[in-house]
Amino acid sequence: MRLVSFGLAFCALAAGLSTAVRADDFMTECLVTGSQKMCECMSGKLPADKRAAAVAGMRKSSTLSQEQMQGLDAVVIAQASCM
């Protein structure tokens, strides 16, 4: 039973770290052109399922895939609500 509990705790920790890394990636890319306050606000409003695509979209300036464009759309929506 302890082994199962340890395994579940490890999975939860790994998932949490993965989310934190994505958040840091978003902040890193956002801070290239935005303020800390704006990026924190946007980060809090960006849907989790669009976050990775949003980061990839921000890293590219052209030739975006449909998924990346949707991610970038999510960033724009979050930014607009922070203004």
PyMOL Python script that loads the backbone (N, CA, C, O; Angstrom):
from pymol import cmd

cmd.read_pdbstr("""\
ATOM      1  N   MET A   1       0.816  -1.189   0.000  1.00  0.00           N
ATOM      2  CA  MET A   1       0.000   0.000   0.000  1.00  0.00           C
ATOM      3  C   MET A   1       0.867   1.263   0.000  1.00  0.00           C
ATOM      4  O   MET A   1       0.539   2.250  -0.658  1.00  0.00           O
ATOM      5  N   ARG A   2       1.972   1.220   0.742  1.00  0.00           N
ATOM      6  CA  ARG A   2       2.868   2.373   0.758  1.00  0.00           C
ATOM      7  C   ARG A   2       3.449   2.640  -0.611  1.00  0.00           C
ATOM      8  O   ARG A   2       3.604   3.790  -1.021  1.00  0.00           O
ATOM      9  N   LEU A   3       3.766   1.574  -1.312  1.00  0.00           N
ATOM     10  CA  LEU A   3       4.329   1.720  -2.646  1.00  0.00           C
ATOM     11  C   LEU A   3       3.329   2.396  -3.577  1.00  0.00           C
ATOM     12  O   LEU A   3       3.707   3.254  -4.375  1.00  0.00           O
ATOM     13  N   VAL A   4       2.072   2.021  -3.483  1.00  0.00           N
ATOM     14  CA  VAL A   4       1.032   2.645  -4.308  1.00  0.00           C
ATOM     15  C   VAL A   4       0.888   4.115  -3.929  1.00  0.00           C
ATOM     16  O   VAL A   4       0.781   4.973  -4.805  1.00  0.00           O
ATOM     17  N   SER A   5       0.885   4.408  -2.635  1.00  0.00           N
ATOM     18  CA  SER A   5       0.773   5.793  -2.181  1.00  0.00           C
ATOM     19  C   SER A   5       1.955   6.620  -2.663  1.00  0.00           C
ATOM     20  O   SER A   5       1.786   7.758  -3.101  1.00  0.00           O
ATOM     21  N   PHE A   6       3.147   6.051  -2.583  1.00  0.00           N
ATOM     22  CA  PHE A   6       4.343   6.744  -3.058  1.00  0.00           C
ATOM     23  C   PHE A   6       4.238   6.996  -4.553  1.00  0.00           C
ATOM     24  O   PHE A   6       4.585   8.078  -5.028  1.00  0.00           O
ATOM     25  N   GLY A   7       3.762   6.010  -5.294  1.00  0.00           N
ATOM     26  CA  GLY A   7       3.620   6.157  -6.745  1.00  0.00           C
ATOM     27  C   GLY A   7       2.644   7.263  -7.099  1.00  0.00           C
ATOM     28  O   GLY A   7       2.908   8.063  -7.996  1.00  0.00           O
ATOM     29  N   LEU A   8       1.511   7.315  -6.395  1.00  0.00           N
ATOM     30  CA  LEU A   8       0.529   8.371  -6.649  1.00  0.00           C
ATOM     31  C   LEU A   8       1.086   9.747  -6.293  1.00  0.00           C
ATOM     32  O   LEU A   8       0.869  10.716  -7.019  1.00  0.00           O
ATOM     33  N   ALA A   9       1.795   9.828  -5.189  1.00  0.00           N
ATOM     34  CA  ALA A   9       2.397  11.099  -4.782  1.00  0.00           C
ATOM     35  C   ALA A   9       3.430  11.549  -5.806  1.00  0.00           C
ATOM     36  O   ALA A   9       3.505  12.734  -6.131  1.00  0.00           O
ATOM     37  N   PHE A  10       4.221  10.621  -6.314  1.00  0.00           N
ATOM     38  CA  PHE A  10       5.225  10.948  -7.320  1.00  0.00           C
ATOM     39  C   PHE A  10       4.568  11.469  -8.593  1.00  0.00           C
ATOM     40  O   PHE A  10       5.028  12.454  -9.170  1.00  0.00           O
ATOM     41  N   CYS A  11       3.496  10.813  -9.034  1.00  0.00           N
ATOM     42  CA  CYS A  11       2.779  11.250 -10.239  1.00  0.00           C
ATOM     43  C   CYS A  11       2.196  12.645 -10.053  1.00  0.00           C
ATOM     44  O   CYS A  11       2.259  13.473 -10.962  1.00  0.00           O
ATOM     45  N   ALA A  12       1.632  12.906  -8.888  1.00  0.00           N
ATOM     46  CA  ALA A  12       1.063  14.228  -8.610  1.00  0.00           C
ATOM     47  C   ALA A  12       2.160  15.290  -8.619  1.00  0.00           C
ATOM     48  O   ALA A  12       1.964  16.382  -9.153  1.00  0.00           O
ATOM     49  N   LEU A  13       3.304  14.977  -8.034  1.00  0.00           N
ATOM     50  CA  LEU A  13       4.430  15.904  -8.012  1.00  0.00           C
ATOM     51  C   LEU A  13       4.933  16.163  -9.421  1.00  0.00           C
ATOM     52  O   LEU A  13       5.192  17.310  -9.783  1.00  0.00           O
ATOM     53  N   ALA A  14       5.075  15.121 -10.214  1.00  0.00           N
ATOM     54  CA  ALA A  14       5.543  15.270 -11.594  1.00  0.00           C
ATOM     55  C   ALA A  14       4.581  16.125 -12.403  1.00  0.00           C
ATOM     56  O   ALA A  14       5.021  16.974 -13.179  1.00  0.00           O
ATOM     57  N   ALA A  15       3.295  15.924 -12.242  1.00  0.00           N
ATOM     58  CA  ALA A  15       2.304  16.727 -12.956  1.00  0.00           C
ATOM     59  C   ALA A  15       2.386  18.187 -12.523  1.00  0.00           C
ATOM     60  O   ALA A  15       2.281  19.090 -13.354  1.00  0.00           O
ATOM     61  N   GLY A  16       2.569  18.418 -11.244  1.00  0.00           N
ATOM     62  CA  GLY A  16       2.700  19.780 -10.739  1.00  0.00           C
ATOM     63  C   GLY A  16       3.936  20.473 -11.266  1.00  0.00           C
ATOM     64  O   GLY A  16       3.885  21.652 -11.620  1.00  0.00           O
ATOM     65  N   LEU A  17       5.043  19.761 -11.324  1.00  0.00           N
ATOM     66  CA  LEU A  17       6.265  20.338 -11.855  1.00  0.00           C
ATOM     67  C   LEU A  17       6.127  20.638 -13.341  1.00  0.00           C
ATOM     68  O   LEU A  17       6.624  21.657 -13.820  1.00  0.00           O
ATOM     69  N   SER A  18       5.459  19.762 -14.062  1.00  0.00           N
ATOM     70  CA  SER A  18       5.239  19.985 -15.487  1.00  0.00           C
ATOM     71  C   SER A  18       4.447  21.268 -15.702  1.00  0.00           C
ATOM     72  O   SER A  18       4.765  22.050 -16.598  1.00  0.00           O
ATOM     73  N   THR A  19       3.429  21.489 -14.896  1.00  0.00           N
ATOM     74  CA  THR A  19       2.631  22.711 -14.993  1.00  0.00           C
ATOM     75  C   THR A  19       3.481  23.927 -14.663  1.00  0.00           C
ATOM     76  O   THR A  19       3.375  24.961 -15.324  1.00  0.00           O
ATOM     77  N   ALA A  20       4.329  23.807 -13.639  1.00  0.00           N
ATOM     78  CA  ALA A  20       5.190  24.924 -13.258  1.00  0.00           C
ATOM     79  C   ALA A  20       6.173  25.261 -14.367  1.00  0.00           C
ATOM     80  O   ALA A  20       6.438  26.437 -14.620  1.00  0.00           O
ATOM     81  N   VAL A  21       6.714  24.255 -15.030  1.00  0.00           N
ATOM     82  CA  VAL A  21       7.642  24.493 -16.135  1.00  0.00           C
ATOM     83  C   VAL A  21       6.928  25.212 -17.267  1.00  0.00           C
ATOM     84  O   VAL A  21       7.474  26.147 -17.852  1.00  0.00           O
ATOM     85  N   ARG A  22       5.700  24.780 -17.581  1.00  0.00           N
ATOM     86  CA  ARG A  22       4.939  25.453 -18.637  1.00  0.00           C
ATOM     87  C   ARG A  22       4.670  26.897 -18.249  1.00  0.00           C
ATOM     88  O   ARG A  22       4.736  27.791 -19.093  1.00  0.00           O
ATOM     89  N   ALA A  23       4.367  27.133 -16.974  1.00  0.00           N
ATOM     90  CA  ALA A  23       4.120  28.498 -16.519  1.00  0.00           C
ATOM     91  C   ALA A  23       5.376  29.337 -16.681  1.00  0.00           C
ATOM     92  O   ALA A  23       5.299  30.484 -17.121  1.00  0.00           O
ATOM     93  N   ASP A  24       6.532  28.783 -16.334  1.00  0.00           N
ATOM     94  CA  ASP A  24       7.793  29.502 -16.490  1.00  0.00           C
ATOM     95  C   ASP A  24       8.085  29.766 -17.961  1.00  0.00           C
ATOM     96  O   ASP A  24       8.556  30.848 -18.310  1.00  0.00           O
ATOM     97  N   ASP A  25       7.810  28.788 -18.834  1.00  0.00           N
ATOM     98  CA  ASP A  25       7.998  28.991 -20.271  1.00  0.00           C
ATOM     99  C   ASP A  25       7.123  30.132 -20.762  1.00  0.00           C
ATOM    100  O   ASP A  25       7.568  30.970 -21.546  1.00  0.00           O
ATOM    101  N   PHE A  26       5.883  30.163 -20.302  1.00  0.00           N
ATOM    102  CA  PHE A  26       4.977  31.233 -20.712  1.00  0.00           C
ATOM    103  C   PHE A  26       5.524  32.576 -20.243  1.00  0.00           C
ATOM    104  O   PHE A  26       5.584  33.528 -21.021  1.00  0.00           O
ATOM    105  N   MET A  27       5.920  32.656 -18.983  1.00  0.00           N
ATOM    106  CA  MET A  27       6.426  33.918 -18.449  1.00  0.00           C
ATOM    107  C   MET A  27       7.685  34.364 -19.184  1.00  0.00           C
ATOM    108  O   MET A  27       7.844  35.547 -19.484  1.00  0.00           O
ATOM    109  N   THR A  28       8.570  33.430 -19.472  1.00  0.00           N
ATOM    110  CA  THR A  28       9.802  33.762 -20.187  1.00  0.00           C
ATOM    111  C   THR A  28       9.485  34.389 -21.539  1.00  0.00           C
ATOM    112  O   THR A  28      10.046  35.426 -21.894  1.00  0.00           O
ATOM    113  N   GLU A  29       8.596  33.767 -22.285  1.00  0.00           N
ATOM    114  CA  GLU A  29       8.239  34.284 -23.603  1.00  0.00           C
ATOM    115  C   GLU A  29       7.461  35.590 -23.497  1.00  0.00           C
ATOM    116  O   GLU A  29       7.695  36.513 -24.277  1.00  0.00           O
ATOM    117  N   CYS A  30       6.551  35.678 -22.553  1.00  0.00           N
ATOM    118  CA  CYS A  30       5.728  36.868 -22.405  1.00  0.00           C
ATOM    119  C   CYS A  30       6.571  38.089 -22.025  1.00  0.00           C
ATOM    120  O   CYS A  30       6.340  39.189 -22.526  1.00  0.00           O
ATOM    121  N   LEU A  31       7.535  37.889 -21.151  1.00  0.00           N
ATOM    122  CA  LEU A  31       8.344  39.012 -20.665  1.00  0.00           C
ATOM    123  C   LEU A  31       9.255  39.603 -21.735  1.00  0.00           C
ATOM    124  O   LEU A  31       9.859  40.654 -21.521  1.00  0.00           O
ATOM    125  N   VAL A  32       9.362  38.938 -22.884  1.00  0.00           N
ATOM    126  CA  VAL A  32      10.136  39.500 -23.990  1.00  0.00           C
ATOM    127  C   VAL A  32       9.509  40.817 -24.437  1.00  0.00           C
ATOM    128  O   VAL A  32      10.219  41.761 -24.784  1.00  0.00           O
ATOM    129  N   THR A  33       8.178  40.877 -24.426  1.00  0.00           N
ATOM    130  CA  THR A  33       7.492  42.090 -24.892  1.00  0.00           C
ATOM    131  C   THR A  33       6.537  42.690 -23.873  1.00  0.00           C
ATOM    132  O   THR A  33       6.042  43.797 -24.087  1.00  0.00           O
ATOM    133  N   GLY A  34       6.262  42.001 -22.773  1.00  0.00           N
ATOM    134  CA  GLY A  34       5.284  42.491 -21.805  1.00  0.00           C
ATOM    135  C   GLY A  34       5.885  42.781 -20.447  1.00  0.00           C
ATOM    136  O   GLY A  34       7.020  42.403 -20.158  1.00  0.00           O
ATOM    137  N   SER A  35       5.105  43.461 -19.615  1.00  0.00           N
ATOM    138  CA  SER A  35       5.548  43.753 -18.250  1.00  0.00           C
ATOM    139  C   SER A  35       5.269  42.556 -17.348  1.00  0.00           C
ATOM    140  O   SER A  35       4.473  41.683 -17.693  1.00  0.00           O
ATOM    141  N   GLN A  36       5.917  42.520 -16.213  1.00  0.00           N
ATOM    142  CA  GLN A  36       5.703  41.449 -15.234  1.00  0.00           C
ATOM    143  C   GLN A  36       4.237  41.376 -14.834  1.00  0.00           C
ATOM    144  O   GLN A  36       3.649  40.295 -14.795  1.00  0.00           O
ATOM    145  N   LYS A  37       3.648  42.532 -14.537  1.00  0.00           N
ATOM    146  CA  LYS A  37       2.255  42.578 -14.100  1.00  0.00           C
ATOM    147  C   LYS A  37       1.322  42.063 -15.188  1.00  0.00           C
ATOM    148  O   LYS A  37       0.415  41.280 -14.905  1.00  0.00           O
ATOM    149  N   MET A  38       1.532  42.491 -16.421  1.00  0.00           N
ATOM    150  CA  MET A  38       0.694  42.059 -17.536  1.00  0.00           C
ATOM    151  C   MET A  38       0.842  40.552 -17.757  1.00  0.00           C
ATOM    152  O   MET A  38      -0.154  39.851 -17.939  1.00  0.00           O
ATOM    153  N   CYS A  39       2.066  40.057 -17.742  1.00  0.00           N
ATOM    154  CA  CYS A  39       2.304  38.636 -17.989  1.00  0.00           C
ATOM    155  C   CYS A  39       1.719  37.760 -16.887  1.00  0.00           C
ATOM    156  O   CYS A  39       1.180  36.691 -17.174  1.00  0.00           O
ATOM    157  N   GLU A  40       1.815  38.193 -15.633  1.00  0.00           N
ATOM    158  CA  GLU A  40       1.215  37.434 -14.536  1.00  0.00           C
ATOM    159  C   GLU A  40      -0.304  37.379 -14.683  1.00  0.00           C
ATOM    160  O   GLU A  40      -0.920  36.338 -14.455  1.00  0.00           O
ATOM    161  N   CYS A  41      -0.895  38.496 -15.062  1.00  0.00           N
ATOM    162  CA  CYS A  41      -2.344  38.532 -15.264  1.00  0.00           C
ATOM    163  C   CYS A  41      -2.733  37.584 -16.398  1.00  0.00           C
ATOM    164  O   CYS A  41      -3.657  36.783 -16.252  1.00  0.00           O
ATOM    165  N   MET A  42      -2.035  37.674 -17.516  1.00  0.00           N
ATOM    166  CA  MET A  42      -2.336  36.821 -18.660  1.00  0.00           C
ATOM    167  C   MET A  42      -2.139  35.350 -18.315  1.00  0.00           C
ATOM    168  O   MET A  42      -2.948  34.506 -18.701  1.00  0.00           O
ATOM    169  N   SER A  43      -1.078  35.044 -17.596  1.00  0.00           N
ATOM    170  CA  SER A  43      -0.793  33.663 -17.220  1.00  0.00           C
ATOM    171  C   SER A  43      -1.938  33.065 -16.420  1.00  0.00           C
ATOM    172  O   SER A  43      -2.289  31.900 -16.601  1.00  0.00           O
ATOM    173  N   GLY A  44      -2.513  33.859 -15.541  1.00  0.00           N
ATOM    174  CA  GLY A  44      -3.621  33.389 -14.719  1.00  0.00           C
ATOM    175  C   GLY A  44      -4.914  33.173 -15.492  1.00  0.00           C
ATOM    176  O   GLY A  44      -5.787  32.424 -15.055  1.00  0.00           O
ATOM    177  N   LYS A  45      -5.034  33.824 -16.629  1.00  0.00           N
ATOM    178  CA  LYS A  45      -6.274  33.730 -17.415  1.00  0.00           C
ATOM    179  C   LYS A  45      -6.160  32.810 -18.617  1.00  0.00           C
ATOM    180  O   LYS A  45      -7.162  32.535 -19.278  1.00  0.00           O
ATOM    181  N   LEU A  46      -4.978  32.335 -18.909  1.00  0.00           N
ATOM    182  CA  LEU A  46      -4.763  31.487 -20.076  1.00  0.00           C
ATOM    183  C   LEU A  46      -5.212  30.058 -19.777  1.00  0.00           C
ATOM    184  O   LEU A  46      -4.735  29.461 -18.812  1.00  0.00           O
ATOM    185  N   PRO A  47      -6.118  29.495 -20.581  1.00  0.00           N
ATOM    186  CA  PRO A  47      -6.576  28.122 -20.334  1.00  0.00           C
ATOM    187  C   PRO A  47      -5.417  27.124 -20.415  1.00  0.00           C
ATOM    188  O   PRO A  47      -4.556  27.226 -21.289  1.00  0.00           O
ATOM    189  N   ALA A  48      -5.410  26.176 -19.508  1.00  0.00           N
ATOM    190  CA  ALA A  48      -4.316  25.193 -19.442  1.00  0.00           C
ATOM    191  C   ALA A  48      -4.167  24.413 -20.745  1.00  0.00           C
ATOM    192  O   ALA A  48      -3.050  24.089 -21.147  1.00  0.00           O
ATOM    193  N   ASP A  49      -5.288  24.108 -21.410  1.00  0.00           N
ATOM    194  CA  ASP A  49      -5.204  23.312 -22.628  1.00  0.00           C
ATOM    195  C   ASP A  49      -4.662  24.105 -23.815  1.00  0.00           C
ATOM    196  O   ASP A  49      -4.379  23.517 -24.859  1.00  0.00           O
ATOM    197  N   LYS A  50      -4.514  25.410 -23.687  1.00  0.00           N
ATOM    198  CA  LYS A  50      -3.966  26.256 -24.757  1.00  0.00           C
ATOM    199  C   LYS A  50      -2.557  26.751 -24.445  1.00  0.00           C
ATOM    200  O   LYS A  50      -1.910  27.371 -25.288  1.00  0.00           O
ATOM    201  N   ARG A  51      -2.087  26.475 -23.231  1.00  0.00           N
ATOM    202  CA  ARG A  51      -0.827  27.051 -22.748  1.00  0.00           C
ATOM    203  C   ARG A  51       0.387  26.641 -23.584  1.00  0.00           C
ATOM    204  O   ARG A  51       1.170  27.497 -23.995  1.00  0.00           O
ATOM    205  N   ALA A  52       0.547  25.355 -23.835  1.00  0.00           N
ATOM    206  CA  ALA A  52       1.711  24.900 -24.600  1.00  0.00           C
ATOM    207  C   ALA A  52       1.691  25.464 -26.010  1.00  0.00           C
ATOM    208  O   ALA A  52       2.726  25.882 -26.531  1.00  0.00           O
ATOM    209  N   ALA A  53       0.513  25.478 -26.632  1.00  0.00           N
ATOM    210  CA  ALA A  53       0.398  26.031 -27.977  1.00  0.00           C
ATOM    211  C   ALA A  53       0.653  27.537 -27.963  1.00  0.00           C
ATOM    212  O   ALA A  53       1.232  28.082 -28.902  1.00  0.00           O
ATOM    213  N   ALA A  54       0.221  28.203 -26.898  1.00  0.00           N
ATOM    214  CA  ALA A  54       0.451  29.643 -26.790  1.00  0.00           C
ATOM    215  C   ALA A  54       1.945  29.947 -26.697  1.00  0.00           C
ATOM    216  O   ALA A  54       2.438  30.875 -27.339  1.00  0.00           O
ATOM    217  N   VAL A  55       2.655  29.167 -25.900  1.00  0.00           N
ATOM    218  CA  VAL A  55       4.104  29.367 -25.770  1.00  0.00           C
ATOM    219  C   VAL A  55       4.774  29.129 -27.116  1.00  0.00           C
ATOM    220  O   VAL A  55       5.617  29.920 -27.540  1.00  0.00           O
ATOM    221  N   ALA A  56       4.406  28.047 -27.785  1.00  0.00           N
ATOM    222  CA  ALA A  56       4.986  27.760 -29.100  1.00  0.00           C
ATOM    223  C   ALA A  56       4.647  28.875 -30.081  1.00  0.00           C
ATOM    224  O   ALA A  56       5.493  29.282 -30.878  1.00  0.00           O
ATOM    225  N   GLY A  57       3.418  29.367 -30.027  1.00  0.00           N
ATOM    226  CA  GLY A  57       3.013  30.448 -30.917  1.00  0.00           C
ATOM    227  C   GLY A  57       3.772  31.734 -30.667  1.00  0.00           C
ATOM    228  O   GLY A  57       4.138  32.439 -31.607  1.00  0.00           O
ATOM    229  N   MET A  58       4.012  32.045 -29.392  1.00  0.00           N
ATOM    230  CA  MET A  58       4.774  33.256 -29.079  1.00  0.00           C
ATOM    231  C   MET A  58       6.219  33.143 -29.541  1.00  0.00           C
ATOM    232  O   MET A  58       6.857  34.147 -29.858  1.00  0.00           O
ATOM    233  N   ARG A  59       6.728  31.926 -29.577  1.00  0.00           N
ATOM    234  CA  ARG A  59       8.119  31.724 -30.005  1.00  0.00           C
ATOM    235  C   ARG A  59       8.294  31.896 -31.513  1.00  0.00           C
ATOM    236  O   ARG A  59       9.392  32.170 -31.998  1.00  0.00           O
ATOM    237  N   LYS A  60       7.211  31.732 -32.228  1.00  0.00           N
ATOM    238  CA  LYS A  60       7.271  31.869 -33.682  1.00  0.00           C
ATOM    239  C   LYS A  60       6.632  33.186 -34.094  1.00  0.00           C
ATOM    240  O   LYS A  60       5.698  33.664 -33.450  1.00  0.00           O
ATOM    241  N   SER A  61       7.133  33.754 -35.149  1.00  0.00           N
ATOM    242  CA  SER A  61       6.515  34.993 -35.628  1.00  0.00           C
ATOM    243  C   SER A  61       5.732  34.771 -36.916  1.00  0.00           C
ATOM    244  O   SER A  61       4.943  35.624 -37.322  1.00  0.00           O
ATOM    245  N   SER A  62       5.947  33.632 -37.553  1.00  0.00           N
ATOM    246  CA  SER A  62       5.192  33.337 -38.768  1.00  0.00           C
ATOM    247  C   SER A  62       5.052  31.831 -38.923  1.00  0.00           C
ATOM    248  O   SER A  62       5.632  31.062 -38.156  1.00  0.00           O
ATOM    249  N   THR A  63       4.292  31.424 -39.902  1.00  0.00           N
ATOM    250  CA  THR A  63       4.073  30.017 -40.226  1.00  0.00           C
ATOM    251  C   THR A  63       3.501  29.249 -39.040  1.00  0.00           C
ATOM    252  O   THR A  63       4.004  28.184 -38.681  1.00  0.00           O
ATOM    253  N   LEU A  64       2.459  29.786 -38.439  1.00  0.00           N
ATOM    254  CA  LEU A  64       1.836  29.137 -37.297  1.00  0.00           C
ATOM    255  C   LEU A  64       0.867  28.050 -37.743  1.00  0.00           C
ATOM    256  O   LEU A  64       0.149  28.208 -38.730  1.00  0.00           O
ATOM    257  N   SER A  65       0.858  26.943 -37.001  1.00  0.00           N
ATOM    258  CA  SER A  65      -0.134  25.900 -37.248  1.00  0.00           C
ATOM    259  C   SER A  65      -1.474  26.366 -36.683  1.00  0.00           C
ATOM    260  O   SER A  65      -1.532  27.348 -35.942  1.00  0.00           O
ATOM    261  N   GLN A  66      -2.531  25.675 -37.026  1.00  0.00           N
ATOM    262  CA  GLN A  66      -3.861  26.031 -36.505  1.00  0.00           C
ATOM    263  C   GLN A  66      -3.876  25.984 -34.976  1.00  0.00           C
ATOM    264  O   GLN A  66      -4.432  26.875 -34.334  1.00  0.00           O
ATOM    265  N   GLU A  67      -3.269  24.951 -34.393  1.00  0.00           N
ATOM    266  CA  GLU A  67      -3.234  24.820 -32.932  1.00  0.00           C
ATOM    267  C   GLU A  67      -2.470  25.975 -32.296  1.00  0.00           C
ATOM    268  O   GLU A  67      -2.890  26.520 -31.275  1.00  0.00           O
ATOM    269  N   GLN A  68      -1.344  26.346 -32.905  1.00  0.00           N
ATOM    270  CA  GLN A  68      -0.559  27.461 -32.375  1.00  0.00           C
ATOM    271  C   GLN A  68      -1.322  28.776 -32.505  1.00  0.00           C
ATOM    272  O   GLN A  68      -1.258  29.624 -31.615  1.00  0.00           O
ATOM    273  N   MET A  69      -2.039  28.946 -33.605  1.00  0.00           N
ATOM    274  CA  MET A  69      -2.835  30.154 -33.774  1.00  0.00           C
ATOM    275  C   MET A  69      -3.923  30.230 -32.710  1.00  0.00           C
ATOM    276  O   MET A  69      -4.204  31.308 -32.187  1.00  0.00           O
ATOM    277  N   GLN A  70      -4.538  29.092 -32.385  1.00  0.00           N
ATOM    278  CA  GLN A  70      -5.548  29.068 -31.333  1.00  0.00           C
ATOM    279  C   GLN A  70      -4.918  29.407 -29.987  1.00  0.00           C
ATOM    280  O   GLN A  70      -5.524  30.099 -29.169  1.00  0.00           O
ATOM    281  N   GLY A  71      -3.707  28.920 -29.762  1.00  0.00           N
ATOM    282  CA  GLY A  71      -3.000  29.250 -28.527  1.00  0.00           C
ATOM    283  C   GLY A  71      -2.691  30.734 -28.452  1.00  0.00           C
ATOM    284  O   GLY A  71      -2.840  31.356 -27.400  1.00  0.00           O
ATOM    285  N   LEU A  72      -2.262  31.297 -29.568  1.00  0.00           N
ATOM    286  CA  LEU A  72      -1.972  32.725 -29.609  1.00  0.00           C
ATOM    287  C   LEU A  72      -3.244  33.545 -29.433  1.00  0.00           C
ATOM    288  O   LEU A  72      -3.226  34.594 -28.790  1.00  0.00           O
ATOM    289  N   ASP A  73      -4.345  33.067 -30.003  1.00  0.00           N
ATOM    290  CA  ASP A  73      -5.642  33.716 -29.786  1.00  0.00           C
ATOM    291  C   ASP A  73      -5.965  33.752 -28.300  1.00  0.00           C
ATOM    292  O   ASP A  73      -6.455  34.762 -27.795  1.00  0.00           O
ATOM    293  N   ALA A  74      -5.694  32.660 -27.598  1.00  0.00           N
ATOM    294  CA  ALA A  74      -5.958  32.606 -26.158  1.00  0.00           C
ATOM    295  C   ALA A  74      -5.111  33.642 -25.415  1.00  0.00           C
ATOM    296  O   ALA A  74      -5.579  34.250 -24.452  1.00  0.00           O
ATOM    297  N   VAL A  75      -3.872  33.842 -25.859  1.00  0.00           N
ATOM    298  CA  VAL A  75      -2.997  34.853 -25.250  1.00  0.00           C
ATOM    299  C   VAL A  75      -3.582  36.241 -25.473  1.00  0.00           C
ATOM    300  O   VAL A  75      -3.621  37.059 -24.554  1.00  0.00           O
ATOM    301  N   VAL A  76      -4.034  36.506 -26.686  1.00  0.00           N
ATOM    302  CA  VAL A  76      -4.594  37.819 -27.007  1.00  0.00           C
ATOM    303  C   VAL A  76      -5.851  38.091 -26.177  1.00  0.00           C
ATOM    304  O   VAL A  76      -6.040  39.195 -25.668  1.00  0.00           O
ATOM    305  N   ILE A  77      -6.701  37.081 -26.046  1.00  0.00           N
ATOM    306  CA  ILE A  77      -7.909  37.233 -25.224  1.00  0.00           C
ATOM    307  C   ILE A  77      -7.542  37.515 -23.770  1.00  0.00           C
ATOM    308  O   ILE A  77      -8.140  38.380 -23.131  1.00  0.00           O
ATOM    309  N   ALA A  78      -6.560  36.786 -23.252  1.00  0.00           N
ATOM    310  CA  ALA A  78      -6.121  37.000 -21.867  1.00  0.00           C
ATOM    311  C   ALA A  78      -5.522  38.395 -21.718  1.00  0.00           C
ATOM    312  O   ALA A  78      -5.784  39.081 -20.730  1.00  0.00           O
ATOM    313  N   GLN A  79      -4.728  38.813 -22.685  1.00  0.00           N
ATOM    314  CA  GLN A  79      -4.109  40.140 -22.625  1.00  0.00           C
ATOM    315  C   GLN A  79      -5.171  41.236 -22.639  1.00  0.00           C
ATOM    316  O   GLN A  79      -5.089  42.195 -21.872  1.00  0.00           O
ATOM    317  N   ALA A  80      -6.158  41.090 -23.505  1.00  0.00           N
ATOM    318  CA  ALA A  80      -7.212  42.108 -23.598  1.00  0.00           C
ATOM    319  C   ALA A  80      -7.965  42.247 -22.283  1.00  0.00           C
ATOM    320  O   ALA A  80      -8.344  43.353 -21.899  1.00  0.00           O
ATOM    321  N   SER A  81      -8.182  41.143 -21.598  1.00  0.00           N
ATOM    322  CA  SER A  81      -8.909  41.220 -20.330  1.00  0.00           C
ATOM    323  C   SER A  81      -8.052  41.798 -19.203  1.00  0.00           C
ATOM    324  O   SER A  81      -8.572  42.144 -18.142  1.00  0.00           O
ATOM    325  N   CYS A  82      -6.758  41.902 -19.428  1.00  0.00           N
ATOM    326  CA  CYS A  82      -5.853  42.460 -18.415  1.00  0.00           C
ATOM    327  C   CYS A  82      -5.617  43.962 -18.598  1.00  0.00           C
ATOM    328  O   CYS A  82      -4.976  44.597 -17.760  1.00  0.00           O
ATOM    329  N   MET A  83      -6.119  44.514 -19.661  1.00  0.00           N
ATOM    330  CA  MET A  83      -5.872  45.949 -19.938  1.00  0.00           C
ATOM    331  C   MET A  83      -6.873  46.831 -19.255  1.00  0.00           C
ATOM    332  O   MET A  83      -6.808  48.054 -19.383  1.00  0.00           O
TER     333      MET A  83
END
""", "prot")
cmd.dss("prot")
cmd.show_as("cartoon", "prot")
cmd.util.cbc("prot")
cmd.orient("prot")
